[in-house]
């Protein structure tokens, strides 16, 4: 069997690398498709893949197929593969697109018409909850992270729908039927290497660790953070609030700390406890106060030189961490699996209603809420601190209280992460591919 993998970003390898390797381990040919016209270019602030960036795999060397532009993809792929694997890509054609042949959605539809099945890997940070149900219908198999993610997605779809009574019941049955026909719960290939990080942490003494990992937040697409994290002066934030958001978040700006004061508070904590700050960013993030953070850091990772497979940079820096500091990021999941206590600072998830669609609103309500025993607030694993209390928490922190509970970690993993200690997500994903033949 020849299994194709569409690689549009270098960072796809952190999710698909294990699956590519597992295919070769089972004797299948892994075929990686790269758009030669995009080599070295930035797509949404992420570096497009090149021949040089293809990882060294453990179980063989994949075949590399280069093609010249999106509209040439299907023609090039048809003769080389039996099945195509895509990552977090909607397979429905945008209704407003005047040139559908220039979309991968159109190209994948051509492949499917030619009898080549499509497997969509959506097992990454709950992306499977952030698409329309028709995306599930438009593939042969969709790999989802956990059963909880399906339950959450169904809740989101219900909130978005206008159905009531019997029609809502029928809609629910339709959703369940789609899940039954299309979905395989596999866990996430991103999480597989974290088992080794956890084992290494448990095999060595972590009592003398002094690393604190700050995952620098992405701020430009979230209104509250755009106001509170971009400006040193609250006066500037107030003016922007009035001009850009009709005064939305005005009271929070007046009463709550901004990002600069948060960084200053971190500086005092690091000095007091003689800790090492490790900062992790990504190319697409706008790193406000970048110079300040670099000056405070023992190590600073911009993301430009990240490795993704078999060793992912973000995982390696958690090896000696006593805890991670996270703001509106799903990396809390990685922290829990790695055995690192997560301090998650919860910013408001309310948006100006005219600026955002229903799916986005309800995704945040269901997935990003900070209620107890949720992804971002789980006893013994994720300490959730509302933003208004951020400075008080940092300035009165007791490091002895920040210890992960192993039993709670297992509960968290079982509920949210979709894997066990016996099989990897990559193995389950290849099982799903095999089930098509």
Residue, then its C-alpha position, 0 to 999 in steps of 0.5 A: x500500500x502507498x500512503x500519501x501525506x500532504x505536508x503544507x507546513x514544517x510543523x505538520x511533522x509533529x503530528x504526522x511524523x509518527x504516522x509516516x514512520x508507522x506506515x513504513x514500519x508495517x512495510x507500506x510506502x510513505x509518500x510525502x507531497x511538497x509544493x515546490x513553488x512554496x519552498x522557503x516561503x512563509x504561510x500564515x507566519x509559518x515556514x513552508x516545508x522544503x526538502x531539507x526540512x524532511x525529518x530523518x525517520x526511524x523506520x525508513x525513508x519516505x518517497x518525496x513527490x514535488x509538484x508545481x502549485x495547488x492546481x497540479x496536486x491531484x494530477x501528480x498524486x493520482x499515480x503515486x498513492x492508494x490513500x491520501x492523509x491530510x492534516x487539519x484541512x477542511x475538505x469542503x470547497x469554500x462557497x465564495x472561491x472563484x477558482x476552486x481548482x486552486x484549493x486543496x479542497x477541490x484537489x482532494x475531491x478529484x482524488x476521491x472521485x478517482x477512488x482514492x480515499x481521504x483520511x483526515x487527521x484532526x487529532x490535534x488540540x480539538x480542531x475536530x470541534x472547529x469545523x462544520x459537520x459536512x467536513x466529516x461527511x466529505x472524507x472517508x475517515x476522520x481521526x479525532x483526539x478523544x471521545x470527549x472531543x466528539x461529545x463537545x463537538x456535538x454540544x457546539x453543533x447543538x448550540x449553533x443550530x436553530x433546530x428545536x424539539x423533534x428536529x433537534x432530536x433528528x439532528x442529534x441522531x444524524x450527528x451520531x450516525x456521522x460519527x459512527x460511519x466516519x470517526x476513529x478515536x485515535x489520540x494525537x500523534x503530537x502526544x506520543x513522544x511525551x510518554x518518553x518525556x514523562x518516563x525520563x522525568x520519573x527516572x531522574x530526580x526533579x527536586x533540584x529542577x529550576x526551569x520555568x517554561x513560559x509559552x509566549x501567547x499569541x495575542x493578535x487575534x484575541x481582542x482582550x489580549x490585543x488590548x492588554x498584551x500589546x501596550x505598556x500604557x493602559x491609556x493606549x489600551x483604553x484609546x484602542x478599546x474605544x476606537x476598535x471595540x466600542x469600549x468593550x473591555x474598558x472596565x477590565x483595562x481599568x481594573x486588571x493587570x496588563x501583560x507588562x506588569x505580569x512580566x515584571x511580576x515574573x521577573x521578581x519571582x524568578x529572582x526571589x526563587x533563583x529560577x531559570x526562565x525558558x521562553x517558547x514562542x512561534x514564528x506567527x506570534x507577535x512577541x510584544x516586549x520581546x527584548x524584555x523577555x529575552x533579557x530575563x530568559x536563560x533560553x529563548x526559543x523563537x520557533x524559527x529553528x524548531x525541530x518537529x520529529x522525532x524530537x519536538x522542541x516544545x517537548x524537550x524544554x519541558x524535561x527539566x521544568x518545575x512548571x509551565x506558565x500558559x495563557x490561552x494555549x492548548x499546550x496545557x495538554x502537553x504539560x499534563x502528559x509530560x508530568x509538568x504542573x501547568x499554571x494556566x492564566x485565564x483571559x476573558x473569552x467574551x468577544x464583540x458579537x459582530x466580529x465573530x461567528x457562532x462556531x467560534x463563540x460556542x467553541x470557546x464556551x464549551x472547550x475553553x471555559x475554566x470550570x472545574x475538571x475541564x481541559x484548562x482547570x483540572x485538580x492536581x494537573x492544571x491550576x487555573x488563575x483568572x487574569x485579574x488575580x494573576x499578579x497576586x498569584x505570582x507574587x504569593x506563589x508557593x512552589x511546594x504547592x505546585x506538584x502534579x498528582x499522578x492519579x489525576x494526570x491519568x484521569x485527565x489523559x483518559x478523558x481528554x487525550x484519547x490514548x493509553x500506555x499500550x498503543x500509540x496514536x500513530x498505530x491507531x491512525x494506521x489501523x484506521x488507514x488499513x480498515x479502508x482496504 
